[in-house]
Amino acid sequence: MRLKDRICIVTGAAQGIGAATVARFAEEGAIVIGCDRRADPIPGAAETFAVDVTDRVQVDAMVAAVLARHGRIDVLVNNAGITKDARLVRMTIEQFDAVIDVNLRGVFHCSQAVAGAMVAQGSGVILNASSVVGIYGNFGQTNYAASKFGVIGFTKTWSRELGPKGIRVNAVAPGFVETPILQTIPDKVLDQMREQVPLQRLGKPSEIASVYAFLASDDASYVNGAVIEVSGGMTV
């Protein structure tokens, strides 16, 4: 078990990639702290916190509680994210701000909140959820693309700042994955999305979780500042 007894925080843990990551980390022996906007039980999580990542007070309180109970934080997976799609000419300020607040500011809040403890213990892993949209852009996703590109900027910067302190920072850039975010997309569009992928299918949350598990483990001990695309080859 590659993550045995490691204290791992996963945000956006109630569904999709977050829930799959909690389950995979638990299988790998981790003590997983699942965070979501509701405190409903999350399979595989040792503890669950109701946390809105846009609220720094809530984030700080969660981190303080984890440190008080466990004395350390080994891994943070910044998975929480939302979409509010619209073309540039139609996007409202509210849509733009909401996505930036969760997808970018929330990653900043959580990472800054755990960084001090990781520096003090001389080790740690921060994993950020980017997206192929953050690398290549996508029609109707000005806000989402900006937030996910920003996450790559965080990753590159923090890997330089925190690497000398023993902390690795990496990002995962999933392609089209079967998550609740896709539930509002018509079947015809989903078929078109599958056709863009050489593997001719959408990804599974468990396939993203397996990459997070690798990056969180000592198997990735020399991987720092990387953005790993997990897209079935859609951008080849």
C-alpha positions as CSV (number, residue, x, y, z in Angstrom):
1,M,0.0,0.0,0.0
2,R,1.8,3.1,-1.3
3,L,0.1,5.6,0.9
4,K,-0.1,3.7,4.2
5,D,-1.0,5.9,7.2
6,R,-0.5,9.1,5.2
7,I,-2.8,12.0,6.1
8,C,-4.5,13.0,2.8
9,I,-7.0,15.8,2.3
10,V,-9.2,15.7,-0.8
11,T,-11.5,18.6,-1.7
12,G,-14.6,18.2,-3.8
13,A,-14.7,14.6,-2.4
14,A,-18.3,13.7,-2.6
15,Q,-18.6,12.7,-6.2
16,G,-16.8,12.2,-9.5
17,I,-13.0,12.3,-9.5
18,G,-13.0,13.4,-5.9
19,A,-14.9,10.4,-4.7
20,A,-12.8,8.1,-6.8
21,T,-9.7,9.6,-5.4
22,V,-10.9,9.1,-1.8
23,A,-11.6,5.5,-2.5
24,R,-8.3,4.8,-4.3
25,F,-6.2,6.6,-1.6
26,A,-8.0,4.5,1.1
27,E,-7.2,1.3,-0.8
28,E,-3.6,2.5,-0.8
29,G,-3.7,2.7,3.0
30,A,-4.1,6.5,3.4
31,I,-6.1,8.1,6.2
32,V,-8.3,10.3,4.0
33,I,-10.0,13.5,5.0
34,G,-12.9,14.1,2.6
35,C,-14.0,17.7,2.2
36,D,-17.1,18.9,0.3
37,R,-19.7,21.6,0.8
38,R,-21.9,19.1,2.6
39,A,-20.6,16.8,5.4
40,D,-22.4,13.7,4.1
41,P,-20.4,10.5,4.7
42,I,-18.0,9.7,1.9
43,P,-17.0,6.1,1.3
44,G,-13.4,5.5,2.1
45,A,-13.0,8.7,4.1
46,A,-11.8,8.4,7.7
47,E,-13.3,11.9,8.4
48,T,-15.5,14.2,6.4
49,F,-15.7,18.0,6.7
50,A,-18.2,20.5,5.3
51,V,-15.9,23.0,3.6
52,D,-16.6,25.7,1.0
53,V,-13.1,26.2,-0.4
54,T,-14.0,29.8,-1.2
55,D,-14.4,30.5,2.5
56,R,-10.9,30.9,4.1
57,V,-12.3,30.7,7.6
58,Q,-13.8,27.2,6.9
59,V,-10.6,26.1,5.2
60,D,-8.4,27.2,8.0
61,A,-10.7,25.5,10.6
62,M,-10.6,22.2,8.7
63,V,-6.8,22.3,8.5
64,A,-6.4,23.2,12.1
65,A,-8.7,20.3,13.1
66,V,-6.8,17.8,11.0
67,L,-3.5,19.0,12.5
68,A,-4.9,18.8,16.0
69,R,-6.0,15.2,15.5
70,H,-3.2,13.8,13.3
71,G,-0.2,16.2,13.8
72,R,0.6,16.4,10.2
73,I,-0.7,16.7,6.6
74,D,1.0,14.6,4.0
75,V,-1.0,15.2,0.8
76,L,-3.5,17.8,-0.4
77,V,-5.6,17.1,-3.5
78,N,-7.2,20.3,-4.8
79,N,-10.0,18.7,-6.7
80,A,-13.0,21.0,-6.0
81,G,-14.2,22.7,-9.1
82,I,-17.3,24.0,-10.9
83,T,-18.3,25.0,-14.4
84,K,-20.6,27.8,-15.6
85,D,-20.2,27.8,-19.3
86,A,-21.1,30.6,-21.7
87,R,-19.6,32.3,-24.8
88,L,-17.6,35.4,-24.1
89,V,-20.3,37.7,-25.4
90,R,-22.9,36.1,-23.1
91,M,-21.0,35.3,-20.0
92,T,-22.1,37.2,-16.9
93,I,-19.7,38.7,-14.3
94,E,-21.4,36.4,-11.8
95,Q,-20.6,33.3,-13.9
96,F,-17.0,34.4,-14.3
97,D,-16.5,35.2,-10.7
98,A,-18.1,32.0,-9.4
99,V,-15.8,29.8,-11.4
100,I,-12.6,31.8,-10.6
101,D,-13.6,31.8,-6.9
102,V,-13.9,28.0,-6.6
103,N,-11.4,26.8,-9.2
104,L,-8.6,29.2,-8.6
105,R,-9.0,31.1,-5.3
106,G,-10.1,27.8,-3.6
107,V,-6.9,26.1,-4.7
108,F,-4.9,29.1,-3.3
109,H,-6.8,29.0,0.0
110,C,-6.3,25.3,0.6
111,S,-2.7,25.2,-0.5
112,Q,-1.6,28.2,1.6
113,A,-3.5,26.7,4.6
114,V,-1.5,23.5,4.5
115,A,1.9,24.8,3.3
116,G,3.0,26.0,6.7
117,A,2.6,22.5,8.2
118,M,4.2,20.8,5.3
119,V,7.2,23.2,5.5
120,A,7.5,22.6,9.2
121,Q,7.5,18.8,8.8
122,G,9.9,19.0,5.8
123,S,7.7,17.0,3.4
124,G,4.4,17.0,1.6
125,V,2.6,16.7,-1.7
126,I,0.2,19.2,-3.3
127,L,-1.8,18.0,-6.3
128,N,-3.9,20.4,-8.3
129,A,-6.7,19.6,-10.7
130,S,-6.1,21.4,-14.0
131,S,-7.7,20.3,-17.3
132,V,-6.9,20.0,-21.0
133,V,-9.1,23.0,-21.3
134,G,-6.5,24.9,-19.3
135,I,-3.9,24.0,-21.8
136,Y,-5.7,24.3,-25.1
137,G,-8.9,26.3,-24.3
138,N,-12.4,25.4,-25.2
139,F,-15.4,27.0,-26.8
140,G,-17.8,28.5,-24.2
141,Q,-15.4,28.1,-21.3
142,T,-13.6,31.4,-20.9
143,N,-13.9,31.3,-17.1
144,Y,-13.0,27.6,-16.7
145,A,-10.1,27.7,-19.1
146,A,-8.7,30.8,-17.3
147,S,-9.0,29.1,-13.9
148,K,-7.4,25.8,-15.0
149,F,-4.6,27.7,-16.8
150,G,-4.1,29.6,-13.6
151,V,-3.8,26.4,-11.7
152,I,-0.9,25.4,-13.9
153,G,0.7,28.7,-13.0
154,F,0.3,27.9,-9.3
155,T,1.8,24.5,-9.9
156,K,4.9,25.7,-11.7
157,T,5.5,28.5,-9.1
158,W,4.9,26.5,-6.0
159,S,7.1,23.6,-7.2
160,R,9.9,26.1,-7.3
161,E,9.1,27.8,-4.0
162,L,8.3,24.6,-2.0
163,G,10.6,22.1,-3.7
164,P,13.6,23.1,-1.6
165,K,11.5,22.5,1.5
166,G,10.8,18.9,0.5
167,I,7.3,19.5,-0.9
168,R,6.3,18.3,-4.4
169,V,3.6,20.1,-6.4
170,N,2.1,18.7,-9.5
171,A,-1.0,19.0,-11.6
172,V,-3.2,16.6,-13.5
173,A,-5.0,17.7,-16.6
174,P,-7.9,15.4,-17.4
175,G,-9.7,15.3,-20.7
176,F,-13.3,14.3,-21.0
177,V,-14.3,12.2,-17.9
178,E,-17.6,10.7,-17.0
179,T,-18.5,12.9,-14.0
180,P,-21.7,14.6,-12.9
181,I,-20.5,17.8,-14.7
182,L,-21.3,16.1,-18.0
183,Q,-24.9,15.2,-17.0
184,T,-26.3,18.3,-18.7
185,I,-24.6,17.7,-22.0
186,P,-26.8,16.2,-24.8
187,D,-26.0,12.6,-25.9
188,K,-25.1,13.9,-29.4
189,V,-22.5,16.2,-28.0
190,L,-21.1,13.4,-25.8
191,D,-20.8,11.2,-28.9
192,Q,-18.8,14.0,-30.6
193,M,-16.6,14.2,-27.5
194,R,-15.8,10.5,-27.7
195,E,-15.0,10.8,-31.4
196,Q,-12.2,13.3,-30.5
197,V,-10.4,10.8,-28.4
198,P,-8.2,8.1,-30.0
199,L,-9.4,5.6,-27.4
200,Q,-13.0,6.4,-28.6
201,R,-14.4,6.7,-25.1
202,L,-14.6,9.1,-22.1
203,G,-12.3,8.6,-19.2
204,K,-13.4,7.1,-15.9
205,P,-12.9,8.9,-12.5
206,S,-10.9,5.9,-11.3
207,E,-8.4,6.5,-14.1
208,I,-7.7,10.0,-12.9
209,A,-7.6,8.8,-9.3
210,S,-4.9,6.3,-10.2
211,V,-2.7,9.1,-11.5
212,Y,-3.2,11.1,-8.3
213,A,-2.3,8.0,-6.3
214,F,1.0,7.6,-8.2
215,L,1.9,11.3,-7.8
216,A,1.1,11.2,-4.1
217,S,3.3,8.2,-3.5
218,D,7.1,7.8,-3.3
219,D,7.0,6.2,-6.7
220,A,6.8,9.8,-8.0
221,S,9.5,11.1,-5.6
222,Y,11.3,13.0,-8.4
223,V,8.3,14.3,-10.1
224,N,7.8,18.0,-9.3
225,G,6.2,20.9,-11.3
226,A,4.7,18.5,-13.8
227,V,1.4,18.8,-15.6
228,I,0.3,15.3,-16.5
229,E,-2.4,15.1,-19.2
230,V,-4.8,12.2,-18.8
231,S,-7.0,12.5,-21.8
232,G,-6.9,9.2,-23.8
233,G,-4.7,11.1,-26.4
234,M,-7.4,13.6,-27.4
235,T,-4.8,16.3,-28.0
236,V,-2.4,14.2,-30.1
